[in-house]
Amino acid sequence: MATAGAGHTGGTARREAGRRGEGRSLQTPAVPGYPLPVPTGSRPTLLLFDLGGVLVENVVFERLAPLLPAPAPRAALQDRWLASAAVRAFDLGRIEPDVFAEVFVAEWGLTLSPASFLEEFASWPRGLYPGARALLDDLRRRFRVACLSNSNALHWERFGGFPDGFDVSLSSHLLGAVKPDAEAFRRALATLGVGPTDLWFFDDSAANVHAAAALGIRAFRTEGLAAVEAVLRAEGCMAWT
């Protein structure tokens, strides 16, 4: 999302930080009614990661914002994206890419054609942040490592389903459930063969973190690779200090 005038320098710095996977300060859920967090001394057997915005650079909101008829803050775009009927249907594997493009363009009031939007949409995930693969390789020496992503056939196939970086790779369009729905986490737990207290979950969406925590999963909101590493280091899960 471009800015002008005095905000230009700050915007450039934020984009550069995004390319390096540097995120904002990490958060853990602190909402009344959540299960108590796992005791600090307890270690998970499995680490479960979201992909876009956590381990994978995804410019969805930066590229979507200029296409909209009116500007909107990033947080509002994130909430609208999660609530989008078009996105939900595509991430559940219920519609084909061309249908998704037609429905999305109409739903969001975009002026470009469905074909042009689909070409743009396909390019939004950029790949793993620099250093993410090395981190995953290191973690897999001590933990099972998996991913749980709201994804679709177009993006998932582009990266071959991430077969090498994880012990198990889960995508919503194959799982048949999307975050933050509780069913997505229940199906993930069943597929992974673990209980809620056996794993830690990392996601950049507050809604997804809250949903996981509500099921008794220790969940961390992490925006970018640096935030992931900060959590792991603070919890003693890294091979170095």
MITORVEX-267109 format. One record per residue: z, y, x of N, C-alpha, C, O, CB in turn. Coordinates in steps of 0.05 Angstrom, whole numbers, plus 5000, padded with zeros to 4 digits. Atoms other than C-alpha are relative to their C-alpha. Glycine has a CB too. Layout:
N
ZYXZYXZYXZYXZYX...
***
This chain:
241
500049765017500050005000500050255018501950295033502550004981500349784982497750635034501750244991502250274967497150095001498549765006501951265039498750235015497150185034503049985007501349774987499951975059502150195010504450175004498150144981498249794991502852565094502249905018501749745036501250154976497850064983509752505124500649705000501949615019502450154993499350285002510251775102498149835017498649595019500049914972502050164986504251555144501149855024500649615027497750175009498950134976508051415208501849774993501649555004501550205017498250215008513351015172498549764989499249534993502050104979501650225011508050615134498749845022498549595020497950114982501350144977504450445200502149825013501549595020498950205020497950164987511050215230500749754983501149544994502550175005499350235017512549775170497849795000498349565000500550094971502250194998505549465172500149845026499649605026497450144996499850134974506449315246502349805000502049575010500350205022497750185002513249005232499249764984500049534990502450144989500850225017510148585177498249805015498449565011498550104976501750184984504948305225501649835019500849615025497950165015498350154982510548085270502049824985503549674997501550185019498250165016514347775212502850105001504749954995500049725010497349894999520248245219500750104972499250254960500150245020499249945027523948305153502350194998503550275018500649754985497749845005529248725121502549825003502349585006499950134973497550144996536548535126500249774980499549804957502450194996499850235017538047855099502350044980504150204984500649755017498049995021542147765036500749724991499049544993499150174976499350255014546047185005500950084972502150294969502149845015499349935027547147164930503050064998504749925009499349774981497249935005553647504908500350094971501450304965500950225020500049945028552847494833502249854986502449604990497349954987497950145014558847324789498949764984496949794971501650184982500950245015558246624760498549815017498149585008498450084977501350194983554546314818501949805011504349865013498650155024498350194987557245674848501050125027499750285039498649735005499149914974561545794909498249915022497149695020502949905005501750084979557545784973501149765015503549715015499550225020499250234984557645165017501850105022501250315034497649855012498249914979563445225067498450045026496549905032502249805005501449924976561245545132499649765019497549745032501450225015500250234981562644905172498249784992497549615008502749895004501750215009558144475129497150055008496250285007500149984969502849984992551044345154498249854982498949634973499749905029501950145018545044165112498649775016498649775040497950194989501750204988540743555125497150084998495449975012500449734987502849915004534443915101499950304997501750424983498849864976500549725003531844625106497550034984495449924991499850155028502249965018527244845050499150295000500750474994500749914971501049734997522845455060497850064980496149904973498850035028502349885013518445885016498050055023498750055046500850264984502049944980511946055052499350295002500150435021497549844994500949724999508946735035502350205002504150204985498450074976497949814995513347295063502449905014504250055021500850114974497850124985518046815097499049885026499949965048501349774983501250124977513946385145497050085003495950065025500349705000502849945000506946595126499650304992500850404974498549824979500749725007504147305127498250004975496149874975498650145023501549995025501747455056499950294992501950424987501349824978500349715006498948145040499350054971498050244964497850125018500649995028498548024965500650284988498950394975501449794985499349755013502248654944498850245013498350445000503150024999501449784986499349104998497150024991496150244988500249955030502849995007492348904977499650034970497650144961498649745009500249975029493648874902500550294991499250384972502049814986499249735009496849564896497650194998497550334977502050115019502249815003490449964911498049934978496450104970498550035026501950085020486649564859501050074972499450054953499649705002498849955026491349754802499250284989498750465005503049985002500649745012489850324753502150215005501550455003499449974971497849824995496650634768501849895021502149655023501650064974498350104979501350594828502649884988503549954967500750225019497550135008507550154824501549935025500349855044499549754982498550084976513250014872499849705004499349554986503050084997500350284993513249354908501749824984500949614975500649965030498250175015519349084872498949954972499249734961502850134999501150035027515949214805497649825000497249664982499250284989502350184997509648864829500949715003499749534991498250085023499050274997513648264851501049884974500449654967502350005020499050105026517048204783497749954981497749754967502050214988502250045018510548294746498349765008497349614991498250255000501550234990507147774790501349744991499949564981499950015031498650245008512547264775499749954970499749724960502950015007500250025029511847414700497149984990496749944966501350244988502850005008504147414700499249734988499649535000498350085023501050245012501146914652497749875016497649635018499150054971502250104984494946854695501049875025500149655032498150235007499050114975498746744759501549734995501249545009501950205014498450245007503446244726498149764994498649545004501850064976501850225007497745834697498549895024498249655027498050094979501450094976494045814763501849865019501149655031498750255014498150134982500245644803501049744989502149575004502350195005499350255012501645084754497649805001497949574993500950044972502350174999494644804765498749954974497249754970500849745012501050045027492744894692497250124996495950054976501950124981502649875003486545334702498550005026499749985048500350284989501649994977480745354750499950285012500550474998497149894994500049744987479745924800498450214985499350444982498949985027501649805014474146264760501450104974501150334967497249894994498549935025478346254696502350185008502850384995500949754985497749834991484346524734499050285006500350484997501249885025501049734993480147104761499450164975500150404974497549975017500749855025477547294692502550094985502750324977498349824982497649945015484447264660501650215015502750395003501749754995498449814984487847634718498850284999500350474995500249905029501349745001482848204719500550144974501150384973496949975005499449885026483748314645502950064996503650284986499149814977497149975003491348234647501050245015502750395006501449755009499049794982492248734704498350264998498950455012500149905028501749765003486749224683498550085025498250325030501850234991501549944976482849164747497150084993496049994973500049765020502749905005476049504752497949835014495549845007499750285008501950174986472749004800499449754984500949684967500949935028500850245014469048394776501849765006503149765028497149935006498450244994472547714771499149875026500849775042499849804978500950134976468147444827500950165025501750045045496949985000499149834977469848034873503049975004504049965026499250304995497150034998477247964857500649735013502449725030501350024973499450274989477147214872499549995030501049875045498349794986500649994971473947344940502250155015503150075036497350145005497849854989479347864954502649835000504049825020500450264985497550165004484947414928500149775021502349725031500149894972500050234981482846834973500950075028501949905042497249885001499449924972484047245036502950105003503750165026498150225008497449874998491147485020502049845018503349985034501150024973498350144981495046925056498650005028496349925030500749714991501349974974493847045131500649775019499249745039500950265012499250214982497246445163502950045009504250245003498149995024497349994991503846305197500550255018498850325033500749755016499349794982507446885230500149905029500749665033502850124992499750084972507246875306502949905005504850044998499350235019497350114995513046435328501049814979502949664984501950225004499150175021513746075262499749705006501449545000498650074974500550284994510645425285502049895021503049675019497149965010498050084980515145395347502749974988504249784995500050215023497450025014521245515303500149744984502149604986500550254982500050255016519244955256500249755017501649575011497549994982499950234982518044475313502849965011503749735014498050045023497350024990524844635341501949904979503649724984500950275011498150085021528444565275499649704992501649574985499550174975500550285008525143885261501249805019501349565013497049964998498550184982528843605321502849944990504149754999500150115028497250035010535343685282500249984970502349894960501650245010500050005029533543745208497449894989495449895003500650284989502550035015528543505157499250294992501050454985500349814975501049735006524244115143497849984979495949824982499050165025501950015021520344235079499350284990500850474996501049824976500749745012516844795042499649964970498849754961497450125012500450005029516744964968498750274993500050484994502749964984501549765004511445474951498850024972497749824962497850035021501749955023508645784888497250055010496550275020501050254983502749984989501445654907498049894981498749814958499849855028502250075018494745454878498049845017498149835041498750244987502050174986488845004895498550165021497950065042498149884980501749844982484945574928501550055026500350015048499350274987498549944976490445784977500949745014500849725039502350174994498950254988493345084988497949855016498449765038501249824978502150144986486744775006499050155024498050035043497749954981500949844977485045355052501649925025500549935047500450294994498350074978490845145096500549695003502249605018502750144998499850294999490044395085502649894991503349664998499549925028497450095010496744345050502250005021504349875017499749724990498049974979500544515114501149725008503549675006502450174990499250284995500743775136501749975026503249785028497749835001498850044974503343885207502750145004504350045020498150095021497649854994508944395203502549904987504749984994499650284993497750085016513444045153500149704997498149564998500050144973499850295007516243355138499049964972497849754966503049915002501150025027514543485065499150284991500550484996502249894979501149755009510144035036499649994969498249814959497350075014500150005029510944204962498750264990499550484998502849974988501349775013506444674922500349984970500149764959497050025008499649995029507544884850497749874985498249744965500450284991502250105015500544694829499849705000498549584983497450125010499950294998501743974850502649904988502749684977499749915029497450085010509043954830500250034970501749894956502250175013500049965029507644204760502250184990502950174966500149754986497849815008513144734760500050225021499350195044502849855000500049774982513945434789502850125002504350114983498050214989497649844996519645824818499650274985497450374984500650055030497250074998524146134793501049804979503449784975501750244999499150195020524245604738501849795013501249695034497649874985498250204990530045124748498649735004499249585022502449964982501450254998525244544737498549975027498249745037498049974978501350024974521544714802501949905021501249735037498950285008498050094981527944614841500949724995501349565013502450195000499250275007529843994803497949805010498649595021500549974970502150184992523143674817499849995031499349775042497250094989500050004971523443884890502349825011501949675029500450295011497850174992530343564897499449714997500049545014502650084985500750285006527842924865498049905020498249675030499049974972502050084982521742904909501149965028500349785043497750205000498950004973525743044972502249795003503049725025501050275007497950204999531142544953502750105010504149965023499249775017497549874992536943024964501450134976500150174955499550215022498549855020542343364923500150295007499450375029502849884997500049714995543444114917501650085024500950285037501250134976498349924977548844134971499049885027500149935048502849914996501150124976544543745021498050185014497250135037498649744994502049834988539644315035500750294997502350374981497349954986500049715002539045055047497250094994495249985003501150135027502649905009533545465016499650295008501550455007499849984969500749744990530046085043497650114984495549984983499449995031502249895016525746545000500250315002502450425005500149914970500049714999523747284999500450124972500650364970497550115013499749915027524447334923502849984991504049764992498149854981497350015010531147524894500249814976502249664974501050284992499950175024529447164829500149705008501649554996497650054983500050284991527946514867502649925013503649705009497749965019497450054987534246564909502249974979503849794981500750235019498050015021538446694847499849734985501849614979499850234981500550255015535346094811501049765016502249585004497149974993499150234983536745624869503050005002504349794999498850025028497149984998543845874876501449914975503549794975500950285007498950085026545045754802500249704997501749604981498450124978499950295001543745014814501849885022502049645025497249895004498250094979548744974871498849985028500149875046501149744992501350004974543845054928500850255016500950475005496949994997499549764984545845504985497450135007495750015021501649925026502749874999540246014984500350275014502350415010498950034972500149754985538446595029497550154994495350044993500249945031502449835003533847175015499250105027500750255040500550244980500949934974529847265078497150114999495349974989500149765019502649885001523947735085498950025029499650205044500150294988501250014974519947555147501549805018503849735013500150275013498950214982521147075205502550095014504349935019497949935021497649914986526247515240502549964983504649904994499650305007497850045018530747475179500849714998503249644998499450114972499450295000530146715177501549935026503549795025497449844998498750064974531946675251502950115001504649995012498450115023497349885000537947135240501949834985504249794993499950294988498350185016540746685186500649745016503049675019498749934973499750254985539646055227501850035024503549865031497349885008498349954976542746365289502950054992504749945004498950245015497349945010548746625250501449744991503949724993499950214978498850255010549845935220500149785021500949565015498449904976499850204978549245575287497949784998498349565008502649885000502150205004542745215268497850015021496049855020498950024973502149974980538545455327500849855025503249805030499550305006499550144975537845105393501050195021502050115042497549865010499149794981539445765428501850204986501950194961497550145013498249815012544346325416499050285006500250484998502949975010
***
